[in-house]
């Protein structure tokens, strides 16, 4: 909780790099300098590394998943992804949103931080009616919350259990949902949605189903 990571164009328009900053003091530290656009900066659990997406030069849609020390240094390209990125609480795996083939339906994939053992965990049947993105590990690492998009403007909140691979729909109204996050105790999910016309932050109690 002492540092933030983010992407910014800085002084170079139309090209975002990754920055790190102490919350209460100092100037932002630019830790990448690359001609490709970079986004989705995500901390490792021990705060020593940052993972992010870099739009690959050879692809109009795919991005490289890159890991770099939090103060800058030697980079490691882990895998490719279309969107979405999160780090497991044990620091051993990443989850990304991707497709098995060009133009194929998007699902969630687990991959080790060294690019091995890549495994699809949602949309196993490659259903073209939806795509999965915005994955977030639960604090205990046993579940992943994600958004299932029915179109670019409608989505529902889902959970997948990493042991059983069972997918559970938490909402069914196909509203506009733009982001989500777990509570630190893993009992609630917070998400941004226009369920009441305006965009608001909602909380969903996973024990009772209460939504407010």
URTALIN-V81484 format. One record per run of one state. SS is the DSSP state (~ for helix, > for strand, _ for the rest). FROM is the first residue (numbers start at 1). LEN is the number of residues. Records with the same first field share a line. If there is no record, write none. Layout:
# URTALIN-V81484
SS: FROM-LEN ; FROM-LEN
This chain:
# URTALIN-V81484
_: 1-2 ; 9-8 ; 23-6 ; 31-7 ; 44-5 ; 56-7 ; 70-5 ; 82-1 ; 88-5 ; 99-8 ; 113-6 ; 121-10 ; 138-5 ; 152-2 ; 162-5 ; 170-5 ; 176-1 ; 183-5 ; 194-6 ; 206-5 ; 212-1
>: 3-6 ; 17-6 ; 29-2 ; 38-6 ; 49-7 ; 63-7 ; 75-7 ; 83-5 ; 93-6 ; 107-6 ; 119-2 ; 131-7 ; 143-9 ; 154-8 ; 167-3 ; 175-1 ; 177-6 ; 188-6 ; 200-6 ; 211-1
